Amino acid sequence: MFDLIKKTILTGVGLAAMTRDKFEELAKELTERGEISEKEGKELVDDLLEKSKQARKDLETKVEDIVHKVLEKIDVATKKDIAGLEKKIKRLAKKETTGNKGGMSE
């Protein structure tokens, strides 16, 4: 019964959004109804919290991947691209400054 309850909860769409309070509330209800023991309730809360953290990380990774793919498709400069251009500009500016010190003028 305990495994069935865990599986049912974990298949819920909002797992990543659930909080400790929600999990504790659910475990308390199940304990009060006698469906799980107090120990199982604590284990359930810990397990669901861990699964919730992982679901959030997975969701964040998926969103980052999608955003990255979209940016590539629309050909938008990334921070890395801009940083590279900034370095190049600094090098060119330095070259120009050092090149003009020899008394040459444009």
N, C-alpha and C positions, 0 to 999 in steps of 0.2 A: 504494500500500500504506500509506504514511504517513497519508494522509487517512482511509482506512478505519479504521485503528487509532484515530486521534483521535476519529472519529465514534462508534466503538464505546464508547470510554471515556466520552465525554461523555454518552452516553445512559444511563449507569449511574445508578441512583437515589441512590447515596451520594456524588455529586460534591461536594456542599457540605461533607461531613464529611471528605473526604480531605485529607491533609496533604502538605507538601513532601516528607517522607521517603518516603511511599507513591508519589508521582509519580516521584521520583528512582529508587526501587527498580524501578518498572515500566520506566522508560526504560533503566536499566542492563540489565535482562533482555532487552529488545528489541534493544539494541545488541550484547549478547553473542551473541544468536542470529543476528545479522547482518540483522535485519529493518529496522533503521534505522541511520543513521550517528550518530556521537557528536554532531555538530552538530545533527542532527534531534532527537536525544534531549534536548539542552539546550533547543531550541525547544519541544519537546513539554512539558517540565516548566514552562517559562515560560507557555506558552499555557494549560495545564491549571490552573496556579495562578491566573491571571487569571480563567478561567472559574469556578473554585471560589469565588473572592472574590465574583464577581457572583451566583453561585447562592446564596451565603449572604445577600447583601443582598436578593435577590429573595424568598427564603424569609422573612427577617425582616419585610419589607414586607407580605407576604401574611398572616403571623401577626398583625401589628399591625392590619391591616385587619379581619381576622376577629374579633379581640378587641374592637375598637371597635364593630363591628356588633352583637356579642353584648351588650355593655354598653348600647348604645342600646336594644336590644330588651327588656332586663330593667330598663330605666329606672334605672340606677345613676348617681349623681352623679360627674362627672369632676373632675379637679384644677381645671380651668377653672371649673366650676360652684362648687366650694368656695371658690376664690380670690375669685370674684365676691361670694359671700355674706359672706366675711370683710371685704371692703372695705365692703360695705353695713352690716355690724354696726359697724365702726369709725366710719363716717360718722354713724350713728344715735347711737352712744355719745358722739361729739363734740358732736353737736347737743344731746343731753340735758344734757351737762355745761355747755355754753355757755348753754343756756336756763335752767338753775337758778341761774346767777350773778346774775341780776337780782333776787334776793331772793324769788323765788317758791318755794313749797314744795308738795309733793304732798299 
